[in-house]
Amino acid sequence: MKLINKMIVLALFVFYMYAVFRIILFKFHWRDMTFLVHQLQWNLRNPDLLMYQWQRGNFTPFQTIFINIHSLSGWHDLSNFVGNIAAFIPFGMFLVLLSKNKGMSFIGVFARTLSLSLGLECLQVVFSLGIFDVDDLLLNTSGGLLGYGAIKLYTKFKVNTSSIVPDRME
């Protein structure tokens, strides 16, 4: 990838990461640093509250997913389900595009997407911005892997079609 293209992709990745943090942690609301520092200090001074936050979380895989699928009663359920996948599709794509020679492996994308998702889920708890949900890890990681697959299919298709040389007419 040319340097200018790599810089554009990197700039888009930075913007994407900003958007992901803003959407997942702050739910589209702006929180200033003093609020976050206050939340962190409050939770550190009140470990029982932090433990309560952890206990409220969902640690049973597929529990929230099955509830959302069975109830799909409105926009919120659908947007939560689809949004958790869709939000991480670009992450999987960016990982491949920014890796050396587009060589990021399936396992590499899996581990990095899972790590980012786990970090965001933990930050929600530590700053009292949301609850931990293991299903978010599953959906987010699925999204990252879909992005990986999409880029791999695209590059394979692009390589295969660009290698077709038309016959010369003499």
C-alpha positions as CSV (number, residue, x, y, z in Angstrom):
1,M,0.0,0.0,0.0
2,K,1.4,3.4,-0.9
3,L,2.4,5.6,2.0
4,I,-0.3,8.2,1.3
5,N,-3.0,5.5,1.2
6,K,-1.6,4.0,4.4
7,M,-1.8,7.5,6.1
8,I,-5.4,7.9,4.9
9,V,-6.4,4.5,6.2
10,L,-4.6,5.2,9.5
11,A,-6.4,8.6,9.9
12,L,-9.7,6.8,9.2
13,F,-8.8,4.2,11.8
14,V,-8.1,6.9,14.4
15,F,-11.5,8.5,13.7
16,Y,-13.2,5.1,13.8
17,M,-11.7,4.3,17.2
18,Y,-12.8,7.7,18.5
19,A,-16.3,7.0,17.3
20,V,-16.4,3.5,18.8
21,F,-15.3,4.8,22.2
22,R,-17.8,7.6,22.0
23,I,-20.7,5.3,21.1
24,I,-19.9,2.4,23.3
25,L,-18.7,4.1,26.4
26,F,-20.7,7.4,26.3
27,K,-23.8,6.3,24.4
28,F,-23.7,9.4,22.2
29,H,-23.5,11.7,25.3
30,W,-20.5,13.8,25.9
31,R,-18.7,13.2,29.2
32,D,-15.8,15.4,30.2
33,M,-12.6,14.2,31.9
34,T,-13.7,15.6,35.3
35,F,-16.8,13.4,35.2
36,L,-14.7,10.3,34.4
37,V,-12.2,11.1,37.1
38,H,-15.0,11.6,39.6
39,Q,-16.6,8.2,38.6
40,L,-13.3,6.4,38.9
41,Q,-12.5,8.0,42.3
42,W,-16.0,7.2,43.5
43,N,-15.8,3.6,42.5
44,L,-12.3,3.2,44.0
45,R,-13.5,4.7,47.3
46,N,-16.6,2.4,47.2
47,P,-15.5,-1.1,46.2
48,D,-18.9,-2.5,47.2
49,L,-20.4,-0.3,44.4
50,L,-17.9,-1.6,41.9
51,M,-18.6,-5.2,43.0
52,Y,-22.3,-4.5,42.6
53,Q,-21.7,-3.2,39.1
54,W,-19.8,-6.5,38.3
55,Q,-22.6,-8.6,39.8
56,R,-25.2,-6.9,37.6
57,G,-23.3,-8.0,34.5
58,N,-24.2,-10.9,32.3
59,F,-21.6,-13.7,32.3
60,T,-23.8,-16.3,30.7
61,P,-22.9,-16.7,27.0
62,F,-25.9,-16.2,24.6
63,Q,-28.3,-15.1,27.4
64,T,-28.8,-11.5,26.2
65,I,-28.7,-12.7,22.5
66,F,-31.5,-15.2,23.0
67,I,-33.6,-12.7,25.0
68,N,-33.1,-10.1,22.2
69,I,-33.9,-12.6,19.5
70,H,-37.1,-13.9,21.2
71,S,-38.4,-10.5,22.2
72,L,-37.3,-8.3,19.2
73,S,-40.1,-6.0,20.4
74,G,-38.6,-2.8,19.0
75,W,-35.9,-0.8,17.5
76,H,-33.7,-0.9,20.7
77,D,-33.5,-4.7,20.7
78,L,-32.6,-4.9,17.0
79,S,-30.2,-2.0,17.1
80,N,-28.4,-3.5,20.1
81,F,-28.0,-6.9,18.4
82,V,-27.1,-5.6,14.9
83,G,-25.1,-2.6,16.2
84,N,-22.8,-4.7,18.3
85,I,-21.8,-6.7,15.2
86,A,-21.8,-3.8,12.7
87,A,-19.7,-1.5,15.0
88,F,-16.8,-3.9,14.9
89,I,-16.8,-4.9,11.2
90,P,-14.6,-1.9,10.3
91,F,-12.2,-2.9,13.1
92,G,-11.5,-6.3,11.5
93,M,-11.0,-4.5,8.1
94,F,-8.7,-2.0,9.5
95,L,-6.6,-4.6,11.3
96,V,-6.0,-6.4,7.9
97,L,-5.4,-3.1,6.0
98,L,-2.9,-1.8,8.5
99,S,-1.0,-5.0,9.0
100,K,2.2,-5.6,7.1
101,N,1.4,-6.9,3.6
102,K,-2.3,-7.5,4.7
103,G,-0.9,-10.4,6.7
104,M,-3.1,-10.3,9.8
105,S,-4.3,-13.8,10.5
106,F,-7.8,-14.9,11.6
107,I,-6.5,-15.6,15.1
108,G,-4.8,-12.2,15.2
109,V,-8.0,-10.4,14.3
110,F,-10.0,-12.6,16.8
111,A,-7.6,-11.9,19.7
112,R,-7.4,-8.2,19.0
113,T,-11.1,-7.7,18.5
114,L,-11.9,-9.8,21.7
115,S,-9.3,-7.7,23.6
116,L,-10.7,-4.4,22.5
117,S,-14.3,-5.5,23.3
118,L,-13.2,-6.8,26.7
119,G,-11.4,-3.6,27.5
120,L,-14.5,-1.5,26.6
121,E,-16.8,-3.8,28.6
122,C,-14.5,-3.4,31.6
123,L,-14.2,0.4,31.2
124,Q,-18.0,0.6,31.3
125,V,-18.0,-1.1,34.7
126,V,-15.0,0.8,36.1
127,F,-16.5,4.2,35.2
128,S,-20.1,3.2,35.9
129,L,-21.1,3.9,32.3
130,G,-22.8,0.5,31.7
131,I,-22.8,-3.1,32.6
132,F,-20.6,-6.0,31.5
133,D,-22.2,-8.3,29.0
134,V,-20.4,-11.4,27.7
135,D,-22.7,-11.4,24.7
136,D,-21.3,-8.0,23.6
137,L,-17.9,-9.8,23.5
138,L,-19.4,-12.5,21.3
139,L,-21.2,-10.1,19.0
140,N,-18.3,-7.6,18.7
141,T,-15.8,-10.3,18.0
142,S,-18.1,-11.7,15.3
143,G,-18.2,-8.3,13.7
144,G,-14.4,-8.0,13.7
145,L,-14.2,-11.5,12.1
146,L,-16.8,-10.5,9.5
147,G,-14.7,-7.5,8.6
148,Y,-11.6,-9.7,8.3
149,G,-13.5,-12.1,6.0
150,A,-14.9,-9.2,3.9
151,I,-11.4,-7.8,3.3
152,K,-9.9,-11.2,2.6
153,L,-12.6,-12.0,0.1
154,Y,-12.2,-8.6,-1.6
155,T,-8.5,-9.0,-1.9
156,K,-8.8,-12.5,-3.2
157,F,-11.4,-11.4,-5.7
158,K,-9.4,-8.4,-6.7
159,V,-6.2,-10.4,-7.2
160,N,-8.1,-13.1,-9.2
161,T,-9.8,-10.6,-11.5
162,S,-6.7,-8.5,-12.0
163,S,-4.7,-11.5,-13.1
164,I,-7.0,-12.2,-16.0
165,V,-5.3,-11.0,-19.1
166,P,-7.5,-10.4,-22.1
167,D,-6.4,-12.0,-25.3
168,R,-4.8,-9.6,-27.7
169,M,-6.4,-9.0,-31.0
170,E,-3.9,-9.0,-33.8
